[in-house]
Amino acid sequence: MHHNVDKALFWAGASRPAFGGGEVLQPIEIFLAGRATQEFQGVAIPVEELARECCSDWLREHLHALDPERHVRIRCLVRPASSDLVDLYLRQQRTGVRLANDTSIGVGYAPLSDLERLVHGVEIELNAPRIKQQYPELGEDIKIMGIRRGDAVTLTLTCAFVDRYVASVDDYLEKRRRLAALAGDIGLRILGREVAVEVNTADDPGSGQLDLTVTGRSAEAGDDGEVGRGNRANGLITPYRPMSLEAVAGKNPVTRVGKLYNLVGTRISSAIVEEFPEVASARCLLVSQIGRPVRDPRLVDV
């Protein structure tokens, strides 16, 4: 069924973190806005119920210190899809041809640079379940900025610590040092050379200003978010690289070119680099035309 729910807004709540465990005073609010088919051939589709259930299940599974029932309020603002787009889906059911439901651009590139591999790899490993089991004080809200000057690489890493697993200022500082060492070890393994890591550089222990949270998310108190402003399809934000303005999240994975063409562009670029040794790097941009078969882009630029 047609759905395009990629206009979500993450509205931060309010909290009172404390060593040993604080409280969330106002829940995080997630506003889901977009369009989705809500009836098909006389059968009603419980879109709002599905949206709430899917969001709660995902939050519960991926954020170890957050309770979706107490810490999050989900507001579903999804309305029925436009008749034109619904007709595209009905038409492709009759013909068996998948039709692009937007005129848009997707782009991918390969390979990742060493710095990109490093930033992506450190974030993925720090958010792995085994790391959360071993270091439960580390929240999933981890942001990394990588900088390279010549061969010297520095990572500025921000991590929201979970207050119930931190006993004091000294304990926090020790666990912050441990995180820096852990990230440095991961970086050394990925890059093959030393990586400088600086963690939570806005901290001011003397005045008690620490990156301490109840849920492991800065969104519980002061960091709002919006789909499309974060990581791209490859898990990175890369201003030196070609990037589409399309948000890949929340889109139908069958004919939504804003999702598909970014992924396909990356796969095509990767395949070219892997199959042709003389090609050091590749970029692939695809342009769709609404109503045209999704497998037949209006333009492919490699």
N, C-alpha and C positions, 0 to 999 in steps of 0.2 A: 504493500500500500504506500501511496505517496505520503512522505513526511519530510519536513524541513524545519527543525527546531534548533536553529543555530543562533538565536538571538538571546541567549541566556545571560542573566545578570546575577552576580554574586554580591549580595549586600552584607557587609560585615556587621557583626553583632557587638556586644559589649561583654567584658569579662573582668574578673578580679583574680589573676593568678597569684599563687602563694606557694612557698616551699612546702612540699609534702602534699599539695593539692589545693587548688582554688575552686572557683565556680564561674559558670557562664551566667551572666546577668540577663542578657538579651540574646536570643538565638540568632544564628546566621540565617539569612533568608535567601533562597534561591528562586529567582523568577524565570520560568521557562516560557519563552514567547516564540511563536512560530505557527506553522500550519501543518495539519495532519488530517488524513481521511478519517472521518468519524462514523461513516456508515457505508456499507457496501452490500449491494443486492439485498437490501432490506434488513441486514444484520447490523446492529449498533456495535461500535467498537469503543470500549471504555478507555479512551485516551488518557483522561485525567488520572484514573486509577492506575493504569499501566505506568504513567510517568512517575507518579509518587512512589510506586513500588520499586521500579527500576532504580531511581535515584537513591532511595533508602538502602536497597540491597548493595549498590555499588559503594556507598559511603561506609557502610558497616564492614564490607569486605576489605576495603583498601586503606582505611584510616583507623589505626589500632586504638587511638585514645579518644575518638569521637563517637558519641552516641547519637544517631540520627533522630531518635525519638525526643531527646531532651535538648540537643544542641542545634538542631536545624529545623527550619520551617520551609516547606516547599510550596510554592505558589505556581500553579499550572495555568498559564494564560494562552494555551494553545487553542486556536480556532480552526474551523473547517478549511480545507484547501480550496483554492480557486477552481472554478469549473474547467478552465482551460487546461490546467495541469492534471486534473483528474482525468480529463478526456485523453491526454497523452498516454496515461497508464492503461486506460480501456482500449485504446487503439493498438498498443503494443501487445495486449493480450490477444486481440483478434489476429494480428499479423505475425506474432512471434518475434518481432524486431524491437529491441530495446532502443527507445528514443531519448536523446538528451533532453533533460527538462530545464535547461538553462543555456544561455549564451554567455560563456565565461572562459577564464584562462586558468590552466594549471601548469605548474613548472616544477621540475626536479633537477638535481645535479648529482654528480658522483666523480670521484670518491669524496668522502669527508676528509677535511684536513686533519693533521695531527691534533690541533687545538680543539677542533669540533669533536673528534673521537674522544678526546680527554674529558671535555665538559659533559658530553652525553654519557660516557661510561661511568664517571664518578657519580653522577646523579642517579643513574639506574642502579648501581650497586649499593649506594647508601639507602635507597628505598626498597631494597630486596627484603623479603620476609625474614630471612635468617639474620639480617643485621638488626631488624626491629626486635627480634627475640633476644638477641645478645645485648643490644643497647636500646632498651625501651624508652629511654629519655629523648631519643631522636624522633622528632615529629616528621611527618611526610612532607611538610612544607619546606622544601629545600630549593634555594635559588643559587645558581652559580654563574659568575661572570669570569670568562677566561681572557687573559691578555698575554700576548707574546711580543717580546722585544728581542729580535735576533733569536737566540736559542733559549733565552730566559723566559719561563712561563710562570705566571702568577694566577692563582684562583682566589677570587673573593667569594666566599661561601657564606650564605645566610641560612641558618637552620632554626626553626621554632622548637625549643626544648619543651618537653612535657613536664609540668611542675610537680606532679605527684611522684616523679622519679628523681627529683633533685631536692636535697636536704638543706642546703645552705649556699651562701655565696661561694665559699671555698669549694664546695662540691660541684657547683656549676662551672667554676673556672677549671677545675680538674677535668670535668667531662668535656668542656670545650677544647681543652688541650688534646684530650684523647681523640676527639673528632678530627681535629686538624691533622694529627698523626695518621689516623685511619685513612683520611682522604689523600694524604701524601703518599701512603703506601699503595693505594689503588692507582694513583697517578703514575707512580714509578713503574708499576706493572704494565700499565697501558702504553706509556710513552717511552719507557726504557731509560729515563733520566729523571733527575730530581725535579720536583715541582714545589714551588712555594705556595702554601695555603694559609689564607687569613680568614678567620671565622668570626662572624657576628661583630664586625668592626664598629658598629654603633653603640656597643655596650659601654657603660660607665659604672663599673662595680662600686666605686666610691659613693655614688648617689643612689645605688640600687637599681639603675636602669640596665636590665638584662632582657634578652630575648626569651622570656619565659611565658608559656601559654598553658591553658588548661587542656586543649584538644590537640596540640601539635600543629595548629593552623593559625597563621597570623590573621586570617579572616574572622576569627572569633571576636576581634576587637578593632582592627584598624586597617585592613587591607582588602578593599573591594576588588572585584574582578569582572571581566566581560569576555565572553567567547570571541576569539579572533585576535585578541591582544597578546596571547601567550604563544606557546610553542607551536611551530608549524608541523606539517605532516611527518617530518623526520625527527621530531622531538627537540628541535633547537630553534632559537631565534638568531638569524645570521644576516646582519645588515650588509655585509660585504658580498652576499650571494643573491641570486635572483629569488624573489619570494612572491607568491601570490597573496592577494589581499583576502582570499577566500578562507573562511574558517572551515576546517574539515569536520569538526564535531557536529553531531546532531543531524546529519544528512542521510537520506536513504542511500544505501551502498550499492544500489543496482543501476540507477541512471543519474544520480546527482554528481555532475561533472566537477563541482566544487570540491568534492572529496576524491572522486576516482582519478581525475586527471593529474592531481598532485602526486598521488601514489604511483600511477602508471609512468608519469614523467621521471620519477626517481628510479623506477625499475628499468626503464629503457636506458637511462644514463648509466646505471650500474652494469647492465648487460653489455653495453658498448665498451666500457672500460675493461671489463673482464675478458671479452672475446677478442679484442684487438690490442695487442701489447704496445703498439705504437701510439695509442691514444692515452695521454696522461690524464685528461679530465674531459667530462662531457656535460652538456646541459641540454635538456629537452623541454620545450614549451609546446603545449597543446591548446588549441582554441576550439571550443564547441559551438554548435549552432542549435538553438532550441528546435526540436522537432526532427532533427537529423539523427540517423542511427549513431548511438554513442560510440560504436566501434569504428566510426568513420568521421574523425575530427575534420573540422573545416580547414584547419591548418596544423601542421606539425613542423616545428623548427628545431633542428638538432645542430 
